[in-house]
Amino acid sequence: PQLKALQLGCFRYFQRGGACIDGPVGLLAGIIRRPFVLFYHFFAVALLAIWIYISSAGILNLPVRLVGSVGVFWKACVVIFPYIFSELRA
C-alpha cells in the first residue's frame, strides 16, 4: 500500500507539469548531473503522495491515515537512500 501511494503521488506530480517534469526528465536524459535535484524531486513526490494519502481519507479514517503516512515516508526512504549512499561512495 505504501508503494501504491508513492506511485499515485508520482503520477500526480507529473500531472502538475512545468518544473515537476523538467527536473526528472533532465535527470533521465543526463542533462542534469546534480544528485541534489534527484533528492529534491523524489521527496517532493513523497510529500505529495503523503498529502494525497491523508486527504483522500474520510474524517473517520484520518487517524489511521496519519499513522500510515509514516509508513509511506519510511518506504520512500528505504527506496531512495541506498541509491544516495551508492552515489556518495562513487
N, C-alpha and C positions, 0 to 999 in steps of 0.2 A: 504493500500500500504506500510506503514511503517513496519508492521509485516511481510509482504511478503519479503521485503528487508532484514529484520533480519533473516528470515528463510533461504533465499538463502545464506546469509553470514555464517550461522551456517553449512549448508551443505558443503560449500566451505572450511570452517575452518577444518571440519573433514576430508576432502579430502587431506589436507596438511599432515596428519599423524604425527607420532612422538609424540612430547610433546603436540601437539594440540589434540591428542587422549588420551594420558596417564593421563593428568591432569583431564579432565572431567570424564573419566571412574573411576579414583581413587576416585573422589568425590562421584560419584554414588554408588560405591562399599563400601564406608565408610572407605576406607583405608586412605585417606587424610581428615583431620579434621580441616584444617585451612580455615577460611572464606575468607581470602585474595586471596586464589587460585581461589575460585569461582568468586570473584570480578575481578581478572585479566583476567580469560578466558572469562567471559561474555563481558567485554569491549573490549577485543581483537576481539571477534566475531562482536561486534557492529562497531568497527572501520573498520574491513574488509568489513562488509556489506555496510558501507558508501562509502568506496573506490569502491566497485563493483557498487553501485548505481550511483555514479558520473561518473565512467569511462565507464559504459555501454551506456551512452547517447551520442548522436552526439554532435558536436560542437555548433549547434544551440540550443540544449536543455540544454547546460551546466549551464546557469544562473538559470534555473528552478530547475535543479537537485541540485545545490549548496544550494538553499533555502530549497528544500525538504530534504536535508541531515540533516538539523537542526531538522526537524520533526522525522527523523529516530533516531537520537541521543536522542531526547526527549522521544520517545516511549520506547527506551531501558532503560532510567532512570525510567520511570513510571513502567516498568516491574520489575526491579531488586530492587529498593530502598525499597519497602515495606518488602521484604524478608531480606534485610540487617538490617533494623531497628528492625524487629522482632528478629533477631539473636542477635543484640546488647542488647536488653532488656532481653533476656533469660540467 
